[in-house]
C-alpha cells in the first residue's frame, strides 16, 4: 500500500502525537487498507477523527472508486477539481450521474490529473460537450466504460475523439444524444474493436450503416440497445453475430420476420430480446426464434399486434428459461395461449413476471391456469375487462406473494366518440 499526498515523515510525526489505542496497535498500512473499503461519506467522517486519520482517510489510494450521485445537487466544478488533484493516478471509477452543474472545465482537469480512470459515468451531466470527450481521448487511454446518457451536446466529434484515444473501450452509452449519427458510430466501431456494449436509445440518426459497422468491426458485441432508432431495417439486424446476448430494438417498426429468422440463425445465445412496437412481426418469426434461442430469459413483445396464441405455444416449447414476458396490447392472445405457457417447463420453475395489460380476450380462465406458476411474482392486468376481482382473489390464494396490477373500468362506460381504446395509467390501481 503506497502513500500519496503526504510523506511518511508527516504520518510518523502525527502517529507520535496520537494517543489513540488503535493507532498504536495497528500498522498504518493496515489502517490504510481498512479505510480503502469505505464509501465517500464514511471516509469524510474518518478524516475528522484525528490528524493521522485525516491524512490516511484523504490519501488518494482510498479514492479509487467514487460515486457522487447522492450529492448531485451540491457537486460543482471545484469539487471535481479537488477530487482530481487528491486522487491523481489512483482514481479508477467515477460516477457523476445527475451532477448537472459539472462542465467541461472541471472534466478537463479530471482528464489531466487522473489518466488511469477506467469507468466514467456522466449520465445527465447536461453541460458536458465534445470538449470533455476530446480531453479524455487525449489523456485517458485506459478508459473502458463511459456513460454519456442524456448529455444533449454530445456529437460525433466525441465518438471520434474516444475512438482515437481510448482503444480499450468496452461499454459506451450515448442514449438521447440526438446529434449522434452513423459517422460517429462507424468511427467508434473501427477504433474500439473490443466494444461489448453499445446503447443509443433515442438516437434517431443511428441507421443501418451504423449498426452494420458495429456488427462488422466489433465481433465481441454482446449488448445492443437501439430503442427508438426507427429507420433500422432487417438489413443491419441480419448482420449481428453470435456474441449477442441482449438486444433491444423496441420502436424499430420496420423490422419483419426476416430479422427474427436471422437472429435465430446467428444469435442462438440471446438472453434478452425487446421487440416492443415491432408491429410487423408474426407467429412465423417467433417460431423460428424459439427453435434456436433456447436461452431466452426476458422478452418484451408489447404491441406486437399480429402475434397469436401460436407464438406462446412456440415459446412454451422452445424457451424453457423464460423468466419475464410482456404481452401488453397483444390483442389476439387468449386464455388458450396462457394455458400453453402455464404448462411449459419455464412456467413452473422460472416465470416471475407476466404482462397481460390491454389483452382484451384474456379472462378469468387465464388466471386459473397460472396458479401452477409457483414463482410468479408480478402480473399486469390493466384494462383486461374480462378479468374479475374474484379471479384475482383465487390466484392470490394459490400465490400469496404475487403482486397484481389491475385497473377496473366503471360499470357504465363513459359516453364519447369512437377511436382507439385508451391506455390506462399503470399507477391507477394496485390491487
C-alpha positions as CSV (number, residue, x, y, z in Angstrom):
1,X,0.0,0.0,0.0
2,X,1.6,3.3,-1.1
3,X,1.0,6.7,0.4
4,X,0.1,9.8,-1.6
5,X,-0.3,13.4,-0.9
6,X,1.6,13.4,2.5
7,X,5.0,11.8,3.1
8,X,5.9,9.2,5.6
9,X,7.5,11.7,7.9
10,X,4.2,13.5,8.5
11,X,2.5,10.2,9.2
12,X,5.2,9.2,11.7
13,X,5.0,12.6,13.3
14,X,1.3,12.6,13.8
15,X,1.5,8.9,15.0
16,X,3.7,10.0,17.8
17,X,1.3,12.7,18.8
18,X,-1.8,10.5,18.6
19,X,-2.5,8.5,21.8
20,X,-5.5,6.6,20.4
21,X,-5.1,2.9,21.2
22,X,-6.0,1.6,17.7
23,X,-3.4,3.8,16.1
24,X,-0.7,2.3,18.4
25,X,-1.7,-1.3,17.8
26,X,-2.3,-1.4,14.0
27,X,0.3,-0.7,11.4
28,X,-0.5,2.4,9.2
29,X,-0.6,0.2,6.1
30,X,-3.3,-1.9,7.7
31,X,-5.3,1.2,8.7
32,X,-5.0,2.4,5.1
33,X,-6.2,-0.9,3.8
34,X,-9.2,-0.9,6.1
35,X,-10.1,2.7,5.1
36,X,-10.0,1.7,1.4
37,X,-13.2,-0.3,1.8
38,X,-15.2,2.8,3.0
39,X,-17.5,5.0,0.9
40,X,-17.2,8.7,0.4
41,X,-19.3,9.7,3.4
42,X,-17.5,7.4,5.8
43,X,-14.1,8.5,4.6
44,X,-15.0,12.1,5.2
45,X,-16.2,11.3,8.7
46,X,-13.0,9.4,9.4
47,X,-11.0,12.4,8.3
48,X,-12.4,14.3,11.2
49,X,-11.3,11.8,13.9
50,X,-7.7,12.9,14.3
51,X,-4.8,14.4,12.4
52,X,-3.5,11.0,11.5
53,X,-6.8,9.7,10.3
54,X,-7.2,12.8,8.3
55,X,-4.0,12.0,6.4
56,X,-4.9,8.4,5.9
57,X,-8.6,8.9,5.0
58,X,-7.8,11.5,2.4
59,X,-5.0,9.5,0.9
60,X,-5.6,9.2,-2.8
61,X,-5.3,5.4,-2.7
62,X,-8.6,5.3,-0.8
63,X,-10.4,7.2,-3.5
64,X,-10.2,4.7,-6.4
65,X,-14.0,4.4,-6.8
66,X,-16.2,7.4,-6.2
67,X,-20.0,7.8,-6.6
68,X,-21.3,11.3,-6.1
69,X,-24.9,10.6,-7.1
70,X,-26.2,11.3,-3.5
71,X,-24.6,14.7,-3.6
72,X,-25.6,15.6,-7.2
73,X,-27.2,18.9,-6.3
74,X,-24.2,20.1,-4.4
75,X,-21.4,18.9,-6.7
76,X,-19.9,21.7,-8.7
77,X,-16.7,22.2,-10.7
78,X,-14.3,22.9,-7.7
79,X,-15.4,19.7,-6.0
80,X,-14.3,17.7,-9.1
81,X,-11.1,19.6,-9.4
82,X,-10.2,18.9,-5.7
83,X,-11.0,15.2,-6.1
84,X,-8.9,15.1,-9.3
85,X,-5.9,16.6,-7.6
86,X,-6.3,14.4,-4.5
87,X,-6.8,11.1,-6.3
88,X,-4.5,11.6,-9.2
89,X,-3.5,8.3,-10.8
90,X,-5.3,6.2,-8.2
91,X,-8.8,7.1,-9.5
92,X,-10.3,4.2,-11.5
93,X,-14.1,4.7,-11.3
94,X,-16.1,7.9,-11.0
95,X,-19.9,8.4,-11.2
96,X,-21.2,11.9,-11.6
97,X,-24.6,10.7,-12.5
98,X,-27.1,13.6,-12.2
99,X,-24.4,16.3,-11.4
100,X,-25.9,18.8,-13.8
101,X,-23.6,21.6,-12.7
102,X,-20.4,19.9,-13.9
103,X,-18.9,21.5,-17.1
104,X,-16.1,20.9,-19.5
105,X,-13.5,22.9,-17.4
106,X,-13.6,20.5,-14.4
107,X,-13.7,17.5,-16.6
108,X,-10.5,18.7,-18.4
109,X,-8.8,18.9,-15.0
110,X,-10.0,15.3,-14.3
111,X,-8.6,14.0,-17.6
112,X,-5.3,15.6,-16.9
113,X,-4.9,14.6,-13.3
114,X,-6.5,11.1,-13.5
115,X,-5.1,9.4,-16.6
116,X,-5.8,5.9,-15.2
117,X,-9.5,6.2,-15.0
118,X,-11.4,3.2,-16.4
119,X,-15.1,3.8,-15.7
120,X,-16.7,7.2,-16.0
121,X,-20.5,7.9,-15.6
122,X,-21.6,11.3,-16.8
123,X,-25.3,10.4,-17.1
124,X,-27.4,13.7,-17.2
125,X,-24.4,15.9,-16.9
126,X,-26.1,18.3,-19.4
127,X,-23.4,20.9,-19.6
128,X,-20.8,18.4,-20.9
129,X,-19.8,18.9,-24.5
130,X,-17.4,17.4,-27.0
131,X,-14.6,19.2,-25.3
132,X,-14.8,16.7,-22.4
133,X,-14.5,13.7,-24.7
134,X,-11.7,15.3,-26.6
135,X,-9.8,15.8,-23.3
136,X,-10.5,12.2,-22.3
137,X,-9.3,10.9,-25.7
138,X,-6.0,12.8,-25.3
139,X,-5.3,11.8,-21.7
140,X,-7.2,8.7,-20.6
141,X,-6.2,5.8,-22.9
142,X,-7.2,3.2,-20.2
143,X,-10.9,4.2,-20.3
144,X,-13.1,1.2,-20.7
145,X,-16.6,2.4,-19.9
146,X,-18.3,5.7,-20.5
147,X,-21.9,6.7,-19.9
148,X,-23.0,9.9,-21.8
149,X,-26.7,9.2,-21.5
150,X,-28.8,12.4,-21.7
151,X,-25.8,14.7,-22.5
152,X,-27.5,16.6,-25.3
153,X,-24.5,18.5,-26.6
154,X,-22.5,15.3,-27.4
155,X,-22.0,14.8,-31.1
156,X,-20.0,12.6,-33.5
157,X,-16.9,14.6,-32.5
158,X,-17.0,12.9,-29.1
159,X,-17.2,9.4,-30.5
160,X,-14.3,10.2,-32.9
161,X,-12.1,11.5,-30.1
162,X,-12.9,8.4,-28.0
163,X,-12.2,6.1,-30.9
164,X,-8.8,7.8,-31.4
165,X,-7.6,7.9,-27.8
166,X,-9.5,5.1,-25.9
167,X,-9.0,1.8,-27.8
168,X,-9.8,-0.3,-24.8
169,X,-13.5,0.9,-24.6
170,X,-15.9,-1.9,-24.0
171,X,-19.1,-0.1,-22.9
172,X,-20.5,3.1,-24.4
173,X,-23.9,4.7,-23.7
174,X,-24.9,7.7,-25.8
175,X,-28.7,7.4,-25.3
176,X,-30.7,10.6,-26.1
177,X,-27.6,12.2,-27.7
178,X,-29.6,13.3,-30.7
179,X,-26.7,14.5,-32.7
180,X,-25.0,11.1,-32.9
181,X,-25.1,9.7,-36.5
182,X,-23.7,6.9,-38.5
183,X,-20.4,8.7,-38.9
184,X,-19.6,8.8,-35.1
185,X,-20.7,5.2,-34.6
186,X,-18.6,4.0,-37.5
187,X,-15.5,5.8,-36.1
188,X,-16.1,4.2,-32.7
189,X,-16.6,0.7,-34.1
190,X,-13.4,1.0,-36.2
191,X,-11.3,2.4,-33.3
192,X,-12.7,0.3,-30.5
193,X,-12.8,-3.3,-31.7
194,X,-13.2,-4.6,-28.1
195,X,-16.6,-3.0,-27.7
196,X,-19.1,-5.3,-25.9
197,X,-22.0,-2.9,-25.2
198,X,-23.4,-0.1,-27.2
199,X,-26.5,1.7,-26.1
200,X,-28.0,4.6,-28.1
201,X,-31.7,4.8,-27.1
202,X,-33.5,7.6,-28.8
203,X,-30.7,8.4,-31.3
204,X,-32.9,8.8,-34.4
205,X,-29.9,9.3,-36.7
206,X,-28.5,5.9,-36.0
207,X,-29.2,3.8,-39.1
208,X,-28.5,0.5,-40.8
209,X,-25.0,1.6,-41.7
210,X,-24.1,2.4,-38.1
211,X,-25.4,-1.0,-36.8
212,X,-23.7,-2.8,-39.7
213,X,-20.4,-1.2,-38.7
214,X,-20.8,-2.4,-35.1
215,X,-21.6,-5.9,-36.3
216,X,-18.6,-5.9,-38.7
217,X,-15.8,-4.3,-36.6
218,X,-16.9,-5.3,-33.0
219,X,-17.1,-9.1,-33.1
220,X,-17.4,-9.3,-29.3
221,X,-20.5,-7.1,-29.1
222,X,-22.9,-8.6,-26.5
223,X,-25.3,-5.8,-25.8
224,X,-27.0,-3.5,-28.3
225,X,-29.8,-1.2,-27.5
226,X,-31.2,0.8,-30.4
227,X,-34.6,1.6,-28.9
228,X,-36.4,4.2,-31.0
229,X,-33.9,4.2,-33.9
230,X,-36.9,3.8,-36.2
231,X,-35.0,3.9,-39.5
232,X,-33.4,0.5,-38.9
233,X,-34.4,-2.4,-41.1
234,X,-33.8,-6.1,-41.3
235,X,-30.6,-5.4,-43.3
236,X,-28.5,-4.4,-40.3
237,X,-30.1,-6.8,-37.7
238,X,-29.3,-9.7,-40.0
239,X,-25.6,-8.9,-39.7
240,X,-25.4,-9.3,-35.9
241,X,-23.1,-12.1,-34.7
242,X,-23.0,-14.9,-32.3
243,X,-21.7,-12.9,-29.3
244,X,-25.0,-11.1,-29.0
245,X,-26.7,-11.7,-25.6
246,X,-29.0,-8.7,-25.0
247,X,-30.8,-6.9,-27.9
248,X,-33.3,-4.1,-27.7
249,X,-34.9,-3.0,-31.0
250,X,-38.1,-1.7,-29.4
251,X,-39.7,1.1,-31.6
252,X,-37.9,-0.2,-34.7
253,X,-41.2,-0.6,-36.5
254,X,-39.7,-1.6,-39.9
255,X,-38.4,-4.9,-38.7
256,X,-40.1,-8.1,-40.1
257,X,-39.9,-11.8,-39.5
258,X,-36.7,-11.8,-41.6
259,X,-34.9,-10.2,-38.7
260,X,-36.2,-12.8,-36.2
261,X,-35.1,-15.6,-38.6
262,X,-31.6,-14.0,-38.8
263,X,-31.4,-13.8,-35.0
264,X,-32.4,-17.4,-34.8
265,X,-29.6,-18.4,-37.2
266,X,-26.8,-16.2,-36.0
267,X,-27.5,-15.3,-32.3
268,X,-28.5,-18.6,-30.5
269,X,-27.3,-17.4,-27.2
270,X,-29.7,-14.5,-26.8
271,X,-30.8,-14.0,-23.2
272,X,-32.8,-10.7,-23.5
273,X,-34.9,-9.6,-26.5
274,X,-37.0,-6.5,-26.5
275,X,-39.3,-6.0,-29.5
276,X,-42.0,-3.6,-28.3
277,X,-43.8,-1.7,-31.1
278,X,-42.4,-4.0,-33.8
279,X,-45.9,-4.4,-35.3
280,X,-44.9,-6.4,-38.4
281,X,-43.7,-9.5,-36.5
282,X,-45.8,-12.6,-36.8
283,X,-46.1,-16.1,-35.3
284,X,-43.8,-17.4,-38.1
285,X,-40.9,-15.3,-36.9
286,X,-41.3,-16.3,-33.3
287,X,-41.5,-20.0,-34.3
288,X,-38.0,-19.7,-35.9
289,X,-36.7,-17.8,-32.9
290,X,-38.0,-20.3,-30.3
291,X,-36.4,-23.2,-32.2
292,X,-32.9,-21.8,-31.9
293,X,-32.8,-19.3,-29.0
294,X,-33.4,-21.7,-26.1
295,X,-31.5,-19.5,-23.5
296,X,-34.0,-16.6,-23.7
297,X,-35.0,-15.3,-20.3
298,X,-36.6,-11.9,-20.9
299,X,-38.9,-10.9,-23.8
300,X,-40.8,-7.7,-24.4
301,X,-43.5,-8.2,-27.1
302,X,-45.6,-5.1,-26.3
303,X,-47.7,-4.1,-29.3
304,X,-46.6,-7.0,-31.5
305,X,-50.2,-6.9,-32.6
306,X,-50.1,-9.7,-35.2
307,X,-49.0,-12.4,-32.8
308,X,-51.5,-15.0,-31.6
309,X,-51.6,-17.9,-29.2
310,X,-49.3,-19.8,-31.6
311,X,-46.4,-17.6,-30.5
312,X,-47.0,-18.6,-26.9
313,X,-47.1,-22.3,-27.9
314,X,-43.7,-21.9,-29.7
315,X,-42.2,-20.0,-26.7
316,X,-43.6,-22.6,-24.3
317,X,-41.9,-25.4,-26.2
318,X,-38.6,-23.7,-27.1
319,X,-37.7,-21.3,-24.3
320,X,-37.5,-23.3,-21.0
321,X,-35.7,-20.5,-19.1
322,X,-38.2,-17.7,-19.8
323,X,-38.5,-15.5,-16.7
324,X,-40.1,-12.3,-17.8
325,X,-42.6,-11.9,-20.6
326,X,-44.5,-8.8,-21.7
327,X,-47.5,-9.2,-24.0
328,X,-49.1,-5.8,-23.5
329,X,-51.5,-4.8,-26.2
330,X,-51.2,-8.1,-28.0
331,X,-54.9,-8.2,-28.6
332,X,-55.1,-11.6,-30.2
333,X,-53.8,-13.5,-27.2
334,X,-56.4,-15.7,-25.4
335,X,-56.7,-18.0,-22.5
336,X,-55.6,-20.9,-24.7
337,X,-52.1,-19.3,-25.2
338,X,-51.8,-18.6,-21.5
339,X,-52.7,-22.2,-20.7
340,X,-50.0,-23.5,-23.1
341,X,-47.5,-21.1,-21.4
342,X,-48.5,-22.3,-17.9
343,X,-47.9,-25.9,-18.8
344,X,-44.4,-25.3,-20.1
345,X,-41.1,-26.1,-18.3
346,X,-40.4,-22.4,-17.8
347,X,-43.7,-21.7,-16.0
348,X,-43.2,-23.9,-13.0
349,X,-39.5,-23.1,-12.5
350,X,-38.7,-19.7,-13.9
351,X,-41.6,-17.4,-14.9
352,X,-41.7,-14.5,-12.5
353,X,-43.2,-11.6,-14.4
354,X,-46.1,-11.7,-16.9
355,X,-47.5,-8.6,-18.6
356,X,-51.0,-9.0,-20.0
357,X,-52.4,-5.5,-19.8
358,X,-54.7,-4.4,-22.6
359,X,-55.2,-8.0,-23.8
360,X,-59.0,-7.8,-24.2
361,X,-59.5,-11.6,-24.8
362,X,-57.9,-12.7,-21.6
363,X,-60.5,-13.9,-19.0
364,X,-60.6,-15.4,-15.5
365,X,-59.7,-18.7,-17.1
366,X,-56.2,-17.5,-17.8
367,X,-55.6,-16.8,-14.1
368,X,-56.8,-20.3,-13.2
369,X,-54.1,-21.7,-15.5
370,X,-51.4,-19.5,-13.9
371,X,-51.9,-21.0,-10.4
372,X,-49.3,-23.6,-11.4
373,X,-46.6,-20.9,-11.9
374,X,-45.2,-21.2,-8.4
375,X,-42.5,-18.5,-8.9
376,X,-44.8,-15.9,-10.4
377,X,-44.2,-12.6,-8.6
378,X,-46.0,-10.0,-10.7
379,X,-48.8,-10.0,-13.2
380,X,-50.2,-6.9,-15.0
381,X,-53.8,-7.0,-16.0
382,X,-54.6,-3.3,-16.7
383,X,-57.7,-3.0,-18.9
384,X,-58.3,-6.7,-19.1
385,X,-62.0,-6.1,-18.8
386,X,-63.0,-9.8,-18.7
387,X,-60.9,-10.5,-15.6
388,X,-62.8,-10.2,-12.3
389,X,-61.8,-9.4,-8.8
390,X,-62.9,-12.8,-7.7
391,X,-60.4,-14.5,-10.1
392,X,-57.6,-12.3,-8.7
393,X,-58.5,-13.3,-5.2
394,X,-58.4,-17.0,-6.2
395,X,-55.0,-16.5,-7.8
396,X,-53.7,-14.9,-4.6
397,X,-54.9,-17.8,-2.6
398,X,-52.6,-20.1,-4.6
399,X,-49.8,-17.5,-4.9
400,X,-50.0,-15.4,-1.7
401,X,-46.9,-13.3,-2.5
402,X,-47.9,-12.3,-6.0
403,X,-48.4,-8.6,-6.9
404,X,-51.3,-8.0,-9.2
405,X,-51.6,-4.7,-11.1
406,X,-55.1,-4.2,-12.4
407,X,-57.5,-1.5,-13.5
408,X,-61.2,-1.8,-13.3
409,X,-63.2,0.4,-15.6
410,X,-66.5,1.9,-14.4
411,X,-69.6,-0.4,-14.7
412,X,-71.2,2.1,-17.1
413,X,-68.6,3.2,-19.7
414,X,-68.4,7.0,-20.2
415,X,-70.0,8.3,-23.3
416,X,-67.7,9.5,-26.0
417,X,-66.7,9.2,-29.6
418,X,-65.1,6.1,-31.1
419,X,-61.5,5.6,-31.9
420,X,-58.7,3.6,-30.3
421,X,-59.2,2.1,-26.9
422,X,-57.4,4.3,-24.3
423,X,-54.3,3.2,-22.4
424,X,-54.9,3.4,-18.7
425,X,-52.2,4.7,-16.5
426,X,-50.4,1.8,-14.7
427,X,-50.5,3.8,-11.5
428,X,-54.3,3.9,-11.4
429,X,-54.8,1.0,-9.1
430,X,-52.6,-1.7,-7.5
431,X,-54.8,-4.3,-6.0
